Amino acid sequence: MKVAWQSCTFGDVVDLEQGLAFNKKNRHFMSNHGIPLLRITNLINDTEDKFVNEKFIREKYIAKREDLIFTRTGQVGLIFRGKIGVVHNNCFRVIPRDGISSGYVYWYLRQPNFRERVISVASGSAQPDITHGAFKSLPFHYPPLPIQNEIDLILSKYDNLIENNTRSIAILEKMSEVIYREWFEKFNFRGHKSTKLIDSPNGLIPKGWEIKKISEIIDFIGGSQPPKKFHIYEERTGYVRFIQNRDYGPKNNLTYIPESRRNKHCQKLDIMVDKYGQAGQTRFGLVGAYNVALAKLLPHKTHHREWLRGLISRPRFRMNLAASSMASTRPSLNKSHFVVNVPVPPDNISQEFKQIIEPINLQILLHKDRIANLQLVLELLLGKLCSGKMDLGEFESVVI
């Protein structure tokens, strides 16, 4: 039997609780410790950097883990749950009434097309803002409560798998960073106890290491322009994926162009850097032809690759690189910005480091592929389940 869905506006099924506005009168609420203040930047980046003395705050401003927090100003239309803290005035809490599942509302608000609608009704030219009235006027479509809860359960399974893979990536990246620091900053590589430290222009370095400019040991290979006229092709023989400097998203939004001798290619373990914007930002995992906004750093010795990747990924190095690439109009990176002198390890050490780190990086890429695939399925299910276009019985054929 087909389940009957109801249609209404959000004002019929939820209440809204505005966040706390901070001003001169309540500035003393801030503290060096206490409960975190939840601004939009904190919600997006999952950070805690400002705190509030809880004894001054009314309970209606404090979000519990199960509460829904909706961004209303600036970056409007984002929804969060699982956060604990004082909700800032640039957000409001969405409180479902009886018969409406908080989990279902969360997923309904996460639909990309719903956020587009929120943005379209947000007022303000300088900074978008959605009022309570505008939010409550938006349409809402829902099934009976047991079905709402089932939809939340299904979609949350995918979300949890994405989160687990994201955590695995963070652990592996931290592992690589720690090993790099030990070997190439603290010089605690294998066999270091039998290696003397000697003076160099860069300070003390292990005997057998050389001071060289990065530009002396790499080729800097810029990307190529695509044809002036090209279409988005499906993957097929004779065509190649075309990667732009921001093309790292899910696999359903790929551009393919005709293969050509002009095309510059990259493979998944190549070191790719942004030439403009976030100049020096490193990338890997890309496969295909890349455009002029990207460049490949190709070490003359292949076993230098993972050591070099670790070096240019260090925050201080990237900051210096970005600063040196500043042009009059916008940052622009080229080989001349890699003239910095660095201690280059002997072949046996860089080879051993590559043997340790390369499998870790391949594992990171595997998790990233899983996340991309899970996001595609989640987005597909999200649209179908929250619109009633997919019966829950059909979900049995979808494999997690």
MARKE-840997 format. One record per residue (C-alpha): x, y, z; residue in one letter. Coordinates in steps of 0.5 Angstrom, whole numbers, padded with zeros to 4 digits. Example, Ala and Ser with C-alpha at 12.3 -4.5 7.8 and 13.67 -1.06 7.14 Angstrom:
2
SITE  east north    up code
SITE  0025 -0009  0016    A
SITE  0027 -0002  0014    S
end
This chain:
400
SITE  east north    up code
SITE  0000  0000  0000    M
SITE  0003  0007 -0002    K
SITE  0004  0011  0004    V
SITE  0001  0018  0004    A
SITE  0006  0024  0004    W
SITE  0004  0031  0007    Q
SITE  0006  0038  0004    S
SITE  0006  0044  0008    C
SITE  0011  0050  0010    T
SITE  0016  0049  0015    F
SITE  0012  0054  0019    G
SITE  0007  0049  0020    D
SITE  0012  0044  0023    V
SITE  0018  0047  0026    V
SITE  0019  0053  0031    D
SITE  0026  0057  0031    L
SITE  0030  0060  0036    E
SITE  0035  0065  0034    Q
SITE  0042  0065  0037    G
SITE  0045  0070  0041    L
SITE  0047  0077  0039    A
SITE  0054  0079  0042    F
SITE  0055  0087  0044    N
SITE  0058  0092  0048    K
SITE  0053  0090  0054    K
SITE  0054  0082  0054    N
SITE  0062  0082  0052    R
SITE  0063  0080  0059    H
SITE  0060  0073  0057    F
SITE  0066  0071  0053    M
SITE  0071  0067  0057    S
SITE  0078  0063  0056    N
SITE  0074  0057  0058    H
SITE  0067  0055  0058    G
SITE  0062  0052  0053    I
SITE  0064  0054  0046    P
SITE  0061  0059  0042    L
SITE  0058  0056  0035    L
SITE  0059  0061  0029    R
SITE  0059  0059  0022    I
SITE  0066  0058  0021    T
SITE  0066  0054  0027    N
SITE  0061  0050  0025    L
SITE  0064  0049  0018    I
SITE  0071  0047  0020    N
SITE  0069  0043  0027    D
SITE  0073  0048  0031    T
SITE  0073  0051  0038    E
SITE  0076  0058  0039    D
SITE  0072  0062  0043    K
SITE  0068  0061  0049    F
SITE  0063  0063  0053    V
SITE  0061  0063  0061    N
SITE  0055  0058  0061    E
SITE  0053  0062  0068    K
SITE  0051  0068  0064    F
SITE  0047  0064  0058    I
SITE  0040  0063  0058    R
SITE  0038  0056  0056    E
SITE  0035  0057  0050    K
SITE  0041  0060  0047    Y
SITE  0045  0053  0048    I
SITE  0045  0047  0043    A
SITE  0045  0040  0045    K
SITE  0048  0035  0041    R
SITE  0041  0033  0038    E
SITE  0039  0040  0036    D
SITE  0039  0043  0029    L
SITE  0043  0049  0027    I
SITE  0041  0053  0021    F
SITE  0046  0058  0018    T
SITE  0042  0065  0017    R
SITE  0047  0070  0015    T
SITE  0053  0070  0010    G
SITE  0053  0063  0008    Q
SITE  0046  0062  0009    V
SITE  0043  0055  0008    G
SITE  0048  0050  0012    L
SITE  0045  0045  0017    I
SITE  0049  0042  0022    F
SITE  0047  0037  0028    R
SITE  0052  0034  0033    G
SITE  0054  0040  0036    K
SITE  0054  0043  0043    I
SITE  0055  0050  0045    G
SITE  0052  0057  0045    V
SITE  0049  0059  0038    V
SITE  0051  0065  0035    H
SITE  0046  0070  0032    N
SITE  0048  0069  0025    N
SITE  0045  0062  0026    C
SITE  0038  0059  0029    F
SITE  0036  0053  0032    R
SITE  0030  0049  0028    V
SITE  0026  0045  0033    I
SITE  0021  0040  0030    P
SITE  0014  0040  0033    R
SITE  0011  0033  0035    D
SITE  0010  0028  0029    G
SITE  0016  0031  0026    I
SITE  0023  0027  0026    S
SITE  0029  0032  0028    S
SITE  0033  0027  0023    G
SITE  0028  0027  0017    Y
SITE  0028  0035  0018    V
SITE  0036  0035  0018    Y
SITE  0036  0031  0011    W
SITE  0031  0035  0008    Y
SITE  0035  0041  0010    L
SITE  0041  0038  0007    R
SITE  0038  0037  0000    Q
SITE  0042  0041 -0005    P
SITE  0036  0044 -0009    N
SITE  0033  0046 -0002    F
SITE  0039  0050  0000    R
SITE  0039  0053 -0007    E
SITE  0032  0055 -0006    R
SITE  0034  0058  0001    V
SITE  0039  0063 -0002    I
SITE  0034  0065 -0008    S
SITE  0029  0068 -0002    V
SITE  0035  0071  0002    A
SITE  0035  0078  0003    S
SITE  0041  0083  0002    G
SITE  0045  0085 -0003    S
SITE  0052  0085  0001    A
SITE  0051  0080  0005    Q
SITE  0045  0075  0004    P
SITE  0040  0074  0010    D
SITE  0034  0069  0011    I
SITE  0029  0072  0016    T
SITE  0025  0067  0020    H
SITE  0019  0069  0016    G
SITE  0022  0067  0010    A
SITE  0025  0060  0012    F
SITE  0018  0059  0015    K
SITE  0015  0060  0008    S
SITE  0019  0055  0005    L
SITE  0015  0048  0003    P
SITE  0016  0042  0007    F
SITE  0014  0035  0005    H
SITE  0014  0029  0009    Y
SITE  0011  0022  0010    P
SITE  0009  0019  0017    P
SITE  0014  0019  0023    L
SITE  0016  0012  0022    P
SITE  0018  0013  0015    I
SITE  0022  0019  0017    Q
SITE  0026  0015  0022    N
SITE  0027  0010  0017    E
SITE  0030  0015  0012    I
SITE  0034  0018  0017    D
SITE  0037  0011  0019    L
SITE  0039  0010  0012    I
SITE  0042  0016  0010    L
SITE  0046  0017  0017    S
SITE  0049  0010  0015    K
SITE  0052  0013  0009    Y
SITE  0054  0019  0013    D
SITE  0057  0015  0018    N
SITE  0061  0011  0013    L
SITE  0064  0018  0010    I
SITE  0066  0020  0017    E
SITE  0070  0014  0018    N
SITE  0073  0014  0012    N
SITE  0075  0022  0013    T
SITE  0078  0020  0020    R
SITE  0082  0014  0017    S
SITE  0085  0020  0012    I
SITE  0086  0024  0018    A
SITE  0090  0019  0021    I
SITE  0094  0017  0015    L
SITE  0096  0024  0014    E
SITE  0098  0025  0021    K
SITE  0102  0019  0020    M
SITE  0106  0021  0014    S
SITE  0107  0028  0017    E
SITE  0110  0025  0023    V
SITE  0115  0020  0020    I
SITE  0117  0026  0015    Y
SITE  0118  0031  0021    R
SITE  0122  0025  0025    E
SITE  0127  0024  0018    W
SITE  0128  0030  0015    F
SITE  0127  0036  0021    E
SITE  0130  0032  0027    K
SITE  0134  0027  0022    F
SITE  0132  0021  0026    N
SITE  0132  0017  0020    F
SITE  0134  0010  0020    R
SITE  0141  0009  0021    G
SITE  0142  0016  0024    H
SITE  0146  0014  0030    K
SITE  0152  0012  0026    S
SITE  0151  0019  0022    T
SITE  0155  0025  0024    K
SITE  0152  0032  0023    L
SITE  0156  0037  0020    I
SITE  0156  0045  0018    D
SITE  0152  0047  0012    S
SITE  0149  0054  0010    P
SITE  0143  0051  0012    N
SITE  0146  0049  0019    G
SITE  0147  0042  0022    L
SITE  0146  0037  0017    I
SITE  0147  0029  0017    P
SITE  0154  0028  0013    K
SITE  0152  0025  0006    G
SITE  0147  0030  0005    W
SITE  0147  0036  0000    E
SITE  0145  0043  0000    I
SITE  0141  0044 -0007    K
SITE  0136  0049 -0010    K
SITE  0129  0045 -0011    I
SITE  0129  0048 -0018    S
SITE  0136  0044 -0019    E
SITE  0132  0037 -0018    I
SITE  0125  0038 -0021    I
SITE  0122  0040 -0028    D
SITE  0116  0045 -0027    F
SITE  0111  0043 -0032    I
SITE  0105  0047 -0033    G
SITE  0099  0045 -0036    G
SITE  0096  0046 -0043    S
SITE  0090  0050 -0045    Q
SITE  0084  0046 -0047    P
SITE  0081  0047 -0054    P
SITE  0077  0054 -0055    K
SITE  0071  0050 -0056    K
SITE  0069  0043 -0053    F
SITE  0064  0040 -0050    H
SITE  0063  0036 -0044    I
SITE  0064  0029 -0046    Y
SITE  0062  0022 -0043    E
SITE  0069  0018 -0042    E
SITE  0070  0014 -0049    R
SITE  0076  0012 -0053    T
SITE  0080  0018 -0056    G
SITE  0078  0023 -0050    Y
SITE  0081  0024 -0044    V
SITE  0079  0027 -0037    R
SITE  0080  0035 -0037    F
SITE  0082  0037 -0030    I
SITE  0082  0044 -0028    Q
SITE  0085  0047 -0021    N
SITE  0078  0046 -0017    R
SITE  0076  0040 -0021    D
SITE  0077  0035 -0015    Y
SITE  0069  0033 -0013    G
SITE  0065  0027 -0014    P
SITE  0066  0023 -0020    K
SITE  0059  0025 -0024    N
SITE  0062  0032 -0026    N
SITE  0068  0030 -0030    L
SITE  0070  0034 -0037    T
SITE  0073  0030 -0042    Y
SITE  0076  0033 -0048    I
SITE  0079  0030 -0055    P
SITE  0086  0027 -0054    E
SITE  0092  0031 -0057    S
SITE  0099  0032 -0057    R
SITE  0098  0039 -0053    R
SITE  0095  0036 -0047    N
SITE  0099  0035 -0041    K
SITE  0098  0029 -0037    H
SITE  0098  0027 -0029    C
SITE  0098  0021 -0026    Q
SITE  0095  0020 -0019    K
SITE  0101  0020 -0015    L
SITE  0104  0026 -0019    D
SITE  0106  0032 -0015    I
SITE  0101  0037 -0017    M
SITE  0101  0045 -0015    V
SITE  0096  0051 -0016    D
SITE  0099  0056 -0020    K
SITE  0094  0061 -0018    Y
SITE  0089  0063 -0012    G
SITE  0092  0058 -0007    Q
SITE  0099  0058 -0010    A
SITE  0103  0052 -0008    G
SITE  0097  0048 -0005    Q
SITE  0099  0041 -0007    T
SITE  0094  0036 -0010    R
SITE  0095  0029 -0011    F
SITE  0090  0023 -0014    G
SITE  0089  0027 -0020    L
SITE  0089  0023 -0027    V
SITE  0088  0026 -0034    G
SITE  0090  0032 -0038    A
SITE  0091  0038 -0033    Y
SITE  0090  0046 -0035    N
SITE  0094  0052 -0034    V
SITE  0092  0053 -0027    A
SITE  0096  0047 -0025    L
SITE  0103  0045 -0025    A
SITE  0107  0038 -0024    K
SITE  0113  0038 -0020    L
SITE  0117  0032 -0023    L
SITE  0123  0030 -0019    P
SITE  0129  0028 -0023    H
SITE  0130  0022 -0019    K
SITE  0123  0018 -0018    T
SITE  0125  0016 -0011    H
SITE  0125  0024 -0009    H
SITE  0118  0024 -0010    R
SITE  0115  0023 -0003    E
SITE  0120  0027  0000    W
SITE  0119  0033 -0004    L
SITE  0112  0032 -0003    R
SITE  0113  0032  0005    G
SITE  0117  0038  0004    L
SITE  0113  0043  0000    I
SITE  0107  0041  0004    S
SITE  0110  0043  0010    R
SITE  0106  0050  0013    P
SITE  0112  0054  0013    R
SITE  0114  0052  0006    F
SITE  0107  0053  0003    R
SITE  0107  0060  0007    M
SITE  0114  0062  0004    N
SITE  0112  0060 -0003    L
SITE  0105  0063 -0003    A
SITE  0108  0070 -0001    A
SITE  0114  0069 -0006    S
SITE  0109  0068 -0012    S
SITE  0105  0075 -0010    M
SITE  0104  0079 -0017    A
SITE  0101  0085 -0018    S
SITE  0094  0083 -0020    T
SITE  0094  0076 -0017    R
SITE  0099  0070 -0014    P
SITE  0102  0066 -0020    S
SITE  0107  0061 -0019    L
SITE  0113  0058 -0023    N
SITE  0120  0055 -0023    K
SITE  0123  0061 -0021    S
SITE  0120  0061 -0014    H
SITE  0123  0054 -0012    F
SITE  0130  0057 -0012    V
SITE  0130  0056 -0004    V
SITE  0136  0051 -0002    N
SITE  0134  0045  0002    V
SITE  0138  0039  0005    P
SITE  0137  0033  0000    V
SITE  0138  0026  0003    P
SITE  0142  0021  0000    P
SITE  0139  0016 -0005    D
SITE  0138  0010  0000    N
SITE  0134  0014  0005    I
SITE  0129  0018  0000    S
SITE  0128  0011 -0003    Q
SITE  0127  0008  0004    E
SITE  0122  0013  0005    F
SITE  0118  0013 -0001    K
SITE  0117  0005  0000    Q
SITE  0114  0007  0007    I
SITE  0110  0013  0005    I
SITE  0108  0011 -0002    E
SITE  0103  0005  0001    P
SITE  0100  0010  0006    I
SITE  0099  0015  0000    N
SITE  0095  0010 -0004    L
SITE  0091  0008  0002    Q
SITE  0089  0015  0003    I
SITE  0087  0015 -0005    L
SITE  0083  0009 -0004    L
SITE  0079  0012  0002    H
SITE  0078  0019 -0002    K
SITE  0075  0014 -0008    D
SITE  0070  0011 -0003    R
SITE  0068  0018  0000    I
SITE  0067  0020 -0007    A
SITE  0063  0014 -0009    N
SITE  0059  0015 -0002    L
SITE  0057  0022 -0003    Q
SITE  0054  0020 -0010    L
SITE  0050  0015 -0007    V
SITE  0048  0019 -0001    L
SITE  0046  0025 -0006    E
SITE  0042  0021 -0010    L
SITE  0038  0017 -0004    L
SITE  0037  0024 -0001    L
SITE  0033  0027 -0007    G
SITE  0029  0021 -0008    K
SITE  0028  0019 -0001    L
SITE  0026  0026  0002    C
SITE  0021  0027 -0004    S
SITE  0018  0020 -0004    G
SITE  0020  0018 -0011    K
SITE  0024  0012 -0008    M
SITE  0020  0007 -0004    D
SITE  0024  0004  0002    L
SITE  0023 -0003 -0001    G
SITE  0027 -0001 -0006    E
SITE  0033  0001 -0002    F
SITE  0034 -0006 -0001    E
SITE  0037 -0007 -0007    S
SITE  0042 -0001 -0006    V
SITE  0049 -0004 -0003    V
SITE  0052  0000  0003    I
end
